[in-house]
Amino acid sequence: MAKILLVEDDETICFGVCSALRKKGYEVIECSCVAEGKELLSAEDVHLILLDLNLPDGNGYDFCGWIKQNRDIPVIFLTVRDDVGDITRGLDMGADDYITKPFHIAVLESRIQAVLRRVARENLPGASISREHSPGGHASEGEVREREDHNELICGEIRLDKQKMQVYSGDENIVLTSLEYRLLLMLMENKGCILPRNRILEKIWDIDGNFVNDNTLTVAIKRLREKLGQAACITTVRRIGYRMEEKK
């Protein structure tokens, strides 16, 4: 069972989130300030942190920075601050996701599951996704498929074989350019998490080693979606970037 630390000073939000996540089988501990959050992290074995930006004794950015320096724990920001600069700052400093208030609890649950799955994969090889990271102790069918072959990434009907450098939609082999393949690989390796456009642009270079500009990225995403067809799982996060996620 995954243990989640919620750092939130709004009592109504805190009660709602804790109640919903506990019903799903998560163990949730909560606090309302940075100081108490640091104390709990020193005493508890936490798998994920839900963190507000506006706290009575500091801000979430500083706390996130402290967390990343001292512990290897994923962080999801929960905040009313929806400015592009705030979102990209949070993601660039190492946050695993950024959710703006108000949000639907089902969306939060989905993002939590995606982050825990990704972290579990990164903590392999040789081990399956921990049963304690799955509410109720049972791995989903998707999690079982993902751990069967560490050279294979799966999102819905899309399957990427890293060893063969081939991509499939169902049983169909999809032919991609080098740029399209590297873009899809980056998205699938970070499935469930927002990838800001600027972070993608920093990582993606064309076949001749030239920097890929913003327009080229837009066109590459468009062509990638066209080639993947109805199986495409690439979601645009308005004004921010893209997320690879399972279709509902």
C-alpha positions in Angstrom: 0.0 0.0 0.0 1.5 3.3 -1.1 1.9 6.0 1.6 1.1 9.5 0.5 2.0 12.8 2.4 -0.4 15.6 1.7 0.9 19.1 2.6 -2.2 21.3 2.4 -3.4 24.1 4.6 -7.0 24.2 3.3 -9.0 22.0 5.6 -11.8 21.3 3.2 -9.5 20.2 0.4 -7.4 18.2 2.8 -10.4 16.3 4.1 -11.8 15.6 0.6 -8.5 14.4 -0.8 -7.6 12.2 2.2 -11.1 10.6 2.3 -11.1 9.8 -1.4 -7.6 8.4 -1.4 -8.1 6.3 1.7 -11.2 4.8 0.1 -9.0 3.7 -2.8 -6.6 1.9 -0.4 -3.9 4.5 0.0 -2.4 5.4 3.3 -2.5 9.2 3.7 -0.8 11.4 6.3 -1.5 15.1 6.2 0.0 18.3 7.5 -0.6 22.0 6.9 2.9 23.6 6.8 6.5 23.1 5.7 7.9 22.5 9.1 5.5 19.7 9.9 6.1 18.2 6.5 9.8 18.0 7.1 9.3 16.4 10.5 6.9 13.8 8.9 9.4 13.0 6.1 12.1 12.4 8.7 9.9 9.9 10.5 7.8 8.3 7.8 8.6 6.1 4.8 6.6 8.1 2.1 6.1 7.0 -1.5 4.7 10.2 -2.9 4.0 13.8 -1.8 1.1 16.0 -2.8 2.2 19.6 -2.2 0.4 22.9 -2.1 2.4 26.0 -3.3 1.0 28.5 -0.8 1.8 27.4 2.7 1.7 29.5 6.0 5.4 29.1 6.7 6.9 29.0 3.3 6.2 28.1 -0.3 6.0 24.7 -2.1 8.9 25.5 -4.4 11.3 25.8 -1.6 10.0 22.7 0.1 10.1 20.8 -3.2 13.8 21.9 -3.6 14.5 20.6 -0.1 12.8 17.3 -0.8 14.7 16.7 -4.0 18.0 17.5 -2.3 17.4 15.1 0.6 15.0 12.4 -0.6 14.2 10.6 -3.8 10.4 11.0 -3.5 8.1 12.0 -6.3 6.2 15.3 -5.9 2.9 16.4 -7.4 1.9 20.1 -6.9 -1.7 20.9 -6.1 -2.3 24.6 -6.4 -4.6 27.4 -7.6 -1.7 29.0 -9.4 -2.2 28.2 -13.0 0.2 30.7 -14.6 2.4 29.1 -17.2 5.5 30.4 -15.5 4.5 28.8 -12.2 3.8 25.5 -13.9 7.0 25.3 -15.8 9.0 26.4 -12.8 7.5 23.6 -10.7 8.2 21.0 -13.4 11.7 22.2 -14.2 12.7 22.0 -10.5 11.9 18.3 -10.5 8.1 18.0 -9.7 6.6 15.0 -11.3 3.3 16.6 -12.1 1.3 19.9 -11.5 -2.4 19.9 -11.0 -4.3 23.1 -10.7 -7.3 23.7 -8.4 -10.2 23.0 -8.7 -9.6 19.4 -9.9 -11.6 16.2 -10.1 -10.5 13.6 -7.6 -10.5 11.0 -10.4 -7.9 13.0 -12.3 -5.8 13.2 -9.2 -6.0 9.4 -8.6 -5.0 8.8 -12.2 -2.0 11.1 -12.0 -0.9 9.5 -8.7 -1.1 6.0 -10.3 0.9 7.1 -13.3 3.7 8.6 -11.2 3.9 5.6 -8.9 4.0 3.2 -12.0 6.8 5.3 -13.6 8.8 5.4 -10.3 8.4 1.7 -9.9 9.7 1.1 -13.4 12.7 3.3 -12.8 13.5 1.3 -9.6 13.8 -1.9 -11.7 15.4 -4.0 -13.3 14.8 -7.4 -12.0 11.8 -6.6 -9.8 8.1 -6.2 -10.5 6.1 -3.1 -9.7 5.8 -3.3 -6.0 2.4 -4.7 -4.8 2.5 -2.1 -2.0 2.4 0.7 -4.6 -0.9 -0.6 -5.9 -4.1 0.2 -4.0 -5.4 -3.0 -2.5 -2.1 -4.8 -3.2 -3.0 -6.1 -6.7 -1.1 -5.1 -9.8 -3.3 -4.1 -12.8 -3.1 -5.8 -16.1 -1.3 -2.9 -17.6 1.3 -3.0 -14.8 1.9 -6.7 -15.4 2.4 -6.1 -19.1 4.9 -3.3 -18.4 7.1 -5.3 -16.2 7.2 -8.4 -18.4 9.9 -6.9 -20.7 12.0 -3.9 -19.6 12.9 -3.2 -23.2 9.2 -2.6 -24.1 7.1 0.4 -23.3 3.3 0.2 -23.6 0.5 2.8 -23.6 -2.9 1.5 -24.7 -2.5 -0.2 -28.1 0.9 1.4 -28.7 4.0 -0.7 -28.0 7.6 0.5 -28.3 10.4 -2.0 -28.5 13.5 -0.1 -27.4 15.9 -3.0 -28.4 14.6 -3.3 -31.9 13.7 0.5 -32.1 10.3 -0.4 -33.5 6.8 0.9 -32.8 3.5 -1.0 -33.1 -0.1 0.0 -33.0 -1.8 -3.3 -32.1 -0.2 -5.7 -34.6 0.7 -3.0 -37.1 4.3 -1.9 -37.4 4.4 1.9 -37.5 7.3 3.4 -39.5 8.6 6.6 -37.8 11.3 9.1 -38.6 14.3 9.3 -36.2 12.8 12.5 -34.7 9.4 11.0 -34.4 10.8 7.9 -32.7 12.9 9.8 -30.2 9.9 12.0 -29.4 7.6 9.1 -28.8 10.3 7.3 -26.7 10.6 10.4 -24.5 6.8 10.7 -24.1 6.4 7.0 -23.3 9.3 6.9 -20.8 7.5 9.7 -18.9 4.0 8.3 -19.4 1.4 10.0 -17.2 3.6 13.1 -16.6 3.5 16.5 -18.3 6.5 17.2 -20.5 6.9 21.0 -21.1 7.7 22.0 -24.6 11.0 23.6 -23.5 12.1 20.4 -21.8 11.4 18.4 -24.9 13.2 20.9 -27.1 16.3 20.6 -24.8 16.4 16.9 -25.3 15.4 16.4 -28.9 17.9 17.0 -31.8 17.5 16.1 -35.4 19.5 13.4 -37.2 22.3 15.9 -38.1 22.6 17.2 -34.5 20.7 20.4 -35.2 18.5 21.9 -32.6 14.8 21.3 -33.2 12.8 24.5 -33.0 9.3 25.0 -31.7 7.5 24.8 -35.1 9.3 21.6 -35.9 8.2 20.1 -32.6 4.6 21.0 -33.4 4.7 19.4 -36.8 6.4 16.3 -35.4 3.7 15.8 -32.8 1.0 16.3 -35.5 2.6 13.7 -37.8 3.2 11.3 -34.9 -0.5 11.5 -34.0 -1.5 10.9 -37.6 0.7 7.8 -37.9 -0.5 6.3 -34.6 -4.1 7.1 -35.7 -6.9 6.2 -33.2 -4.4 4.6 -30.9 -2.6 7.9 -30.2 -2.4 8.6 -26.5 -0.7 12.0 -26.8 -2.6 14.7 -24.9 -1.9 18.4 -25.3 -1.6 20.3 -22.1 -2.6 23.8 -23.2 0.2 26.4 -23.1 2.5 23.9 -21.4 3.4 20.8 -23.4 2.3 17.2 -23.8 1.4 14.1 -21.8 1.4 10.4 -22.8 -1.5 8.7 -21.1 -3.8 5.7 -21.3 -7.1 6.4 -23.0 -10.1 6.1 -20.7 
